[in-house]
Amino acid sequence: MNRALIVEAIVELQRRKLRTGLTLLGMIFGVAAIVAMLAVGEGSKREALRLVAELGLNNVLVESKTILPDKLKEIRSRSLGLSAADANAAMLVVPGAQSVSMKKEIKVDQLVYGMNIIPARAYAVSQSYSDHGGLQIAQGRWFQSEDGASLAPVCVLGARLAHSLFGDADPVGERIKLNHTWLEVVGVLVDRTSGKSEFEGIKLGLDDERLFVPWESGRARFSFTRIEDEIDGISLRIAPQAAPDAAARVLQALIAQRHAGADDTTLIVPMGLYRQNQQTQKIFTIVMSSIAAVSLLVGGIGIMNIMLANVLERKREIGLKRALGARRRDVVEQFLAEALVIAVTGALFGLLLGVIAAYSIASLASWSVAWSPLILFAAVAACVAVGLGFGVFPAKQASSLDPIAALRSD
């Protein structure tokens, strides 16, 4: 299709501005719906992956339950609660287990630096905790094996906690007092604060507000009651080639056996949460795709309508061209050029409206937006395909007109 045909099509459509504009609306809204849907959908997928990374996509988690004191005494008659022995047994029994990390919350009476006394949550964690939780160090370092072996009084701070204590000052090397124990700050975590505080009902972003000490140091330097669980959580890293669901079933059976069937733990499979999230997203995508398809269909019908109207109004013009030697193919190309101009114009304006709509939806619903060349190409391709598809019939109708009858028409 040459440039002259496109220019002629633009001139012809400009002669009927109102009709052309109304026809464009269907294409614009259809493309905008596709762009917004794909952008929000892609953003939601990436956000889900980022959020579940905090839990560890290849991890299986076991958390101890918070139980009322009266019921806890009853459960302790059968189960001693979650323990380091459970973690060691999981490493030996669960198929595909690569590593394990543990955490235990330390009761905080006070956390002091200078004149600052702030509420905080502190945890004794194993060295592998940072790897399992995807934690990154912004300043200083994470714990080393020597820290645990020597029961070193050191700690790592979450980003928000560090800011609450030290403001914009560098906290590495400073000493803070947790309860009655002085600790040296050896590291600060990267701030992972996001717009969402939970994923599929699981709280996220809490590490930014916490203080961490080595597992051995925490167990030796801080006091714990005999009735509570030895550890609050186990994170078991599963090999990528292993099935997390199968590993979770084995781990659940192991914990149930070791705890005599006591309902004192919760099992979390991040991969399962991600699949659940994507299933919900799939339903959303289907609904939005249907809306976009209907809008594009309406736009396509509008193109067919305006093209058929143009054929009726331009019978004498078509007849004259045929009489002067124009082939049927030339007439088809002329009307397809007009359909193409409408489709491409609708696609461009639809892209702009779709971008605005995507960011508006993301702002109102606190969703994420992500873009890829495929999104833009799919929207434009769909619009052009619909425009040309619905323009074929009017174009063939025009080319099939008898030249003599067309010239005699009013």
C-alpha positions in Angstrom: 0.0 0.0 0.0 1.7 3.1 -1.3 2.0 6.6 0.4 -0.4 8.2 -2.1 -3.2 5.9 -1.1 -2.6 6.7 2.6 -2.6 10.5 1.9 -5.8 10.2 -0.2 -7.4 8.2 2.6 -6.6 10.8 5.2 -8.0 13.6 3.0 -11.2 11.7 2.4 -11.7 10.9 6.1 -11.1 14.6 7.0 -14.0 15.5 4.9 -16.2 13.6 7.3 -14.7 14.6 10.6 -17.7 13.9 12.9 -18.4 10.5 11.4 -14.7 9.6 11.5 -14.4 10.8 15.1 -17.3 8.8 16.3 -15.9 5.7 14.6 -12.6 6.2 16.2 -14.0 6.1 19.7 -14.7 2.4 19.7 -11.1 1.7 18.5 -9.6 4.1 21.1 -11.5 2.6 24.0 -10.7 -0.9 22.9 -7.0 -0.3 22.6 -7.0 1.6 25.9 -8.7 -1.3 27.7 -6.1 -3.8 26.3 -3.1 -1.5 27.2 -4.4 -0.8 30.7 -5.3 -4.5 31.3 -1.9 -5.8 30.1 0.1 -3.2 31.9 -1.7 -3.7 35.2 -1.6 -7.5 34.8 2.1 -7.5 34.1 2.7 -5.1 37.0 0.7 -7.3 39.3 2.7 -10.4 38.2 6.1 -8.7 38.9 4.8 -7.3 42.2 3.7 -10.7 43.3 7.1 -12.2 42.4 8.8 -9.4 44.3 6.6 -9.8 47.4 6.9 -13.6 47.5 10.7 -13.2 47.2 10.6 -12.0 50.8 9.2 -15.3 51.8 11.5 -17.2 49.4 9.9 -18.8 46.3 11.8 -22.1 47.0 11.2 -22.1 50.7 8.7 -24.0 52.9 8.0 -22.2 56.2 6.8 -23.6 59.5 5.6 -21.0 62.1 4.7 -21.6 65.7 1.2 -20.5 66.6 0.3 -18.0 69.2 -1.7 -20.0 71.8 -3.5 -18.8 75.0 -1.6 -19.8 78.2 -4.4 -22.2 79.5 -4.5 -24.1 76.2 -0.7 -24.0 75.8 -0.2 -25.9 79.0 -2.5 -28.6 77.7 -0.6 -28.8 74.4 2.7 -28.9 76.1 1.7 -32.2 77.7 1.9 -33.7 74.2 4.2 -31.4 72.3 7.3 -29.4 73.4 6.7 -27.0 70.5 8.8 -26.0 67.5 12.5 -26.8 68.2 15.9 -26.9 66.6 15.5 -30.6 66.6 12.6 -30.2 64.2 14.7 -28.2 61.9 17.5 -30.8 61.9 15.0 -33.6 61.3 13.5 -31.7 58.4 16.9 -31.4 56.7 17.3 -35.2 57.0 13.8 -36.3 55.9 12.4 -33.7 53.5 13.3 -34.5 49.9 15.3 -31.8 48.1 16.1 -29.9 51.3 19.2 -27.8 50.8 19.5 -25.6 53.9 17.5 -24.5 56.9 17.2 -21.3 58.9 15.6 -20.6 62.3 14.4 -17.6 64.2 13.3 -16.9 67.7 11.8 -13.7 69.0 13.4 -12.0 71.9 11.1 -10.2 74.4 12.1 -6.5 74.3 11.8 -4.5 77.5 13.7 -1.5 76.0 15.9 -0.6 73.1 18.2 2.4 73.9 20.6 4.5 72.0 21.7 7.7 73.7 18.5 9.4 74.8 16.4 7.5 72.3 14.2 4.7 73.7 12.0 3.2 71.1 9.7 0.1 70.9 11.1 -2.6 68.6 11.1 -6.3 67.9 14.3 -8.4 68.1 15.1 -11.9 66.8 17.8 -14.4 67.2 18.4 -15.9 63.8 20.7 -18.4 62.1 23.3 -17.3 59.7 21.3 -18.5 56.7 18.3 -16.4 57.6 19.4 -13.5 55.3 19.8 -15.8 52.3 16.4 -17.5 52.9 14.6 -14.2 53.3 16.4 -12.4 50.4 17.8 -9.8 52.8 20.5 -7.5 51.5 23.0 -5.4 53.4 23.1 -1.7 52.8 25.9 -0.9 55.2 28.3 -3.1 57.1 27.9 -6.8 57.0 25.7 -9.8 58.0 26.6 -12.3 60.7 29.6 -14.6 60.2 30.1 -18.0 61.7 32.7 -16.6 64.2 30.0 -14.3 65.6 27.9 -17.3 66.7 30.8 -19.4 67.8 32.1 -16.6 70.1 28.6 -15.5 71.2 29.6 -12.1 70.0 27.3 -9.2 71.2 26.6 -7.9 67.7 23.4 -7.0 65.8 22.0 -6.1 62.4 19.3 -3.5 62.1 16.4 -3.2 59.7 16.4 0.0 57.6 13.4 1.7 59.3 14.6 0.7 62.8 18.1 2.1 62.0 16.5 5.4 60.9 14.4 5.6 64.0 17.5 5.2 66.2 20.2 7.1 64.3 18.4 9.3 61.8 20.7 9.9 58.8 23.9 9.1 60.8 25.9 5.9 60.0 25.0 3.4 62.7 27.7 0.8 61.9 30.1 0.5 64.8 27.7 2.2 67.3 26.6 0.5 70.4 22.9 0.1 71.5 21.4 -1.5 74.6 18.8 -4.2 74.2 17.2 -4.9 77.6 20.4 -5.3 79.7 22.8 -6.3 77.0 25.0 -3.9 75.0 25.2 -4.8 71.3 27.5 -3.4 68.5 25.7 -2.6 65.2 27.6 -4.4 62.4 25.1 -4.0 59.6 22.0 -2.3 58.3 19.6 -3.9 55.8 18.4 -2.5 52.5 15.1 -0.8 52.8 12.4 -3.0 51.3 9.5 -0.8 52.1 6.7 -1.2 49.6 3.1 -0.1 49.2 1.8 -3.5 50.3 2.2 -4.8 53.8 0.9 -8.3 53.1 0.7 -10.9 50.4 -2.2 -13.4 50.3 -2.7 -12.7 54.0 0.9 -13.1 55.0 2.6 -10.0 56.6 5.6 -8.6 54.7 8.2 -5.9 55.1 8.5 -6.6 58.8 12.3 -7.1 58.7 12.8 -3.4 58.1 11.6 -2.7 61.6 13.5 -5.5 63.4 16.8 -6.1 65.2 18.7 -9.3 64.6 21.3 -11.0 66.6 23.2 -14.3 65.9 21.2 -17.4 66.9 23.8 -18.6 69.4 24.3 -15.2 70.9 20.6 -14.6 71.3 20.0 -18.0 73.0 22.9 -17.5 75.4 22.5 -13.8 76.3 18.7 -13.4 76.6 16.2 -15.2 78.8 13.2 -17.3 77.5 10.4 -19.1 79.4 10.4 -22.8 79.6 6.9 -23.2 78.3 7.4 -21.3 75.0 8.6 -22.8 71.8 12.4 -23.1 71.4 12.1 -21.4 68.0 9.3 -19.4 66.4 9.9 -20.3 62.8 11.7 -22.7 60.4 12.5 -21.8 56.8 13.5 -24.9 54.7 15.1 -24.1 51.3 14.1 -26.6 48.7 16.2 -27.4 45.6 14.8 -25.7 42.4 14.2 -29.1 40.7 12.3 -30.4 43.6 8.5 -30.0 44.1 7.7 -27.6 46.9 4.2 -29.1 47.4 5.6 -32.6 47.8 8.2 -31.3 50.2 5.6 -29.4 52.2 3.5 -32.6 52.6 6.5 -34.5 53.9 7.4 -31.6 56.3 3.8 -31.4 57.5 3.7 -35.1 58.3 7.0 -34.9 60.0 6.0 -32.0 62.3 2.7 -33.7 63.1 4.5 -36.9 64.1 7.1 -35.1 66.2 4.4 -33.0 67.9 2.0 -35.9 68.5 -0.6 -34.3 66.3 -0.8 -31.1 68.3 -2.2 -28.1 66.4 0.6 -25.7 67.4 2.3 -24.9 64.0 1.3 -23.3 60.7 2.7 -24.4 57.3 3.3 -21.8 54.6 4.3 -22.6 51.0 5.2 -19.4 49.2 5.0 -21.0 45.8 1.5 -22.1 46.6 0.6 -18.5 47.6 2.1 -17.2 44.3 0.0 -19.7 42.3 -3.1 -18.7 44.2 -2.4 -15.1 43.4 -1.8 -15.8 39.7 -5.1 -17.7 39.5 -6.9 -14.7 40.8 -5.0 -12.5 38.3 -6.0 -14.9 35.5 -9.7 -14.4 36.3 -9.2 -10.6 36.3 -7.4 -10.9 32.9 -10.2 -12.9 31.4 -12.8 -10.4 32.5 -10.8 -7.4 31.3 -10.0 -9.2 28.0 -13.7 -9.8 27.4 -14.4 -6.1 27.9 -11.6 -5.1 25.6 -12.7 -7.5 22.9 -16.3 -6.2 23.0 -15.0 -2.7 22.8 -12.8 -3.5 19.8 -15.7 -5.4 18.2 -17.9 -2.3 18.5 -15.1 -0.3 17.0 -14.8 -2.7 14.1 -18.6 -2.6 13.5 -18.2 1.2 13.5 -15.5 1.0 10.8 -17.7 -1.3 8.7 -20.6 1.1 9.1 -18.7 4.2 8.0 -17.1 2.3 5.1 -20.5 1.1 3.8 -21.9 4.6 4.1 -18.9 5.9 2.2 -19.4 3.4 -0.6 -23.1 4.5 -1.0 -22.1 8.1 -1.0 -19.2 7.7 -3.5 -20.8 5.4 -6.1 -20.3 8.0 -8.9 -16.7 8.5 -7.9 -16.1 4.7 -7.9 -17.8 4.3 -11.2 -15.7 7.1 -12.7 -12.5 5.6 -11.5 -13.5 2.2 -12.9 -14.4 3.8 -16.3 -11.0 5.5 -16.4 -9.3 2.1 -16.0 -9.0 1.5 -12.3 -9.0 -2.2 -11.4 -11.1 -3.8 -8.7 -7.9 -4.3 -6.7 -7.3 -0.5 -6.8 -10.7 0.2 -5.4 -10.2 -2.4 -2.6 -6.9 -0.9 -1.7 -8.4 2.6 -1.6 -11.0 1.6 1.0 -8.7 -0.6 2.9 -6.3 2.4 3.2 -9.1 4.3 4.8 -9.8 1.5 7.3 -6.1 1.3 8.0 -5.9 5.0 8.8 -8.8 4.8 11.2 -7.3 1.7 12.9 -3.8 3.2 13.3 -5.2 6.5 14.5 -7.4 4.7 17.0 -4.5 2.6 18.1 -2.2 5.7 18.8 -4.9 7.6 20.7 -5.8 4.3 22.5 -2.2 3.8 23.6 -2.2 7.3 25.1 -5.5 6.8 26.9 -4.4 3.3 28.0 -1.3 4.6 29.6 -3.3 7.3 31.5 -5.9 4.7 32.5 -3.3 2.2 33.7 -1.6 4.7 36.0 -4.9 6.0 37.2 -6.0 2.5 38.2 -2.7 1.8 39.8 -2.9 5.0 41.8 -6.5 4.5 43.0 -6.1 0.8 43.7 -2.5 0.8 44.9 -1.5 -1.6 42.2 1.7 -1.7 40.1 2.2 -1.0 36.4 4.8 -2.6 34.2 5.5 -2.2 30.5 7.0 -4.3 27.8 7.2 -3.9 24.0 4.9 -6.9 23.7 2.1 -4.9 25.4 2.3 -2.1 23.0 2.7 -4.4 19.9 -0.3 -6.6 21.0 -2.6 -3.5 21.4 -1.6 -2.0 18.0 -1.7 -5.3 16.2 -5.2 -6.1 17.6 -6.5 -2.8 16.6 -5.1 -2.9 13.1 -6.3 -6.5 12.6 -9.8 -5.6 13.6 -9.9 -2.4 11.5 -8.7 -4.2 8.4 -10.9 -7.2 9.0 -14.0 -5.2 9.2 -12.9 -3.0 6.3 -12.6 -5.9 3.8 -16.4 -6.4 3.2 -17.1 -2.7 2.4 -14.0 -2.6 0.2 -15.2 -5.7 -1.8 -18.7 -4.2 -2.1 -17.2 -1.1 -3.6 -15.0 -3.0 -6.1 -17.9 -5.1 -7.2 -20.0 -2.1 -8.3 -20.9 -2.0 -12.0 -19.2 1.1 -13.4 -22.1 2.1 -15.7 -24.7 1.7 -13.0 -22.5 3.6 -10.5 -22.2 6.5 -12.9 -25.9 6.7 -13.4 -26.6 6.7 -9.6 -27.7 9.9 -7.9 
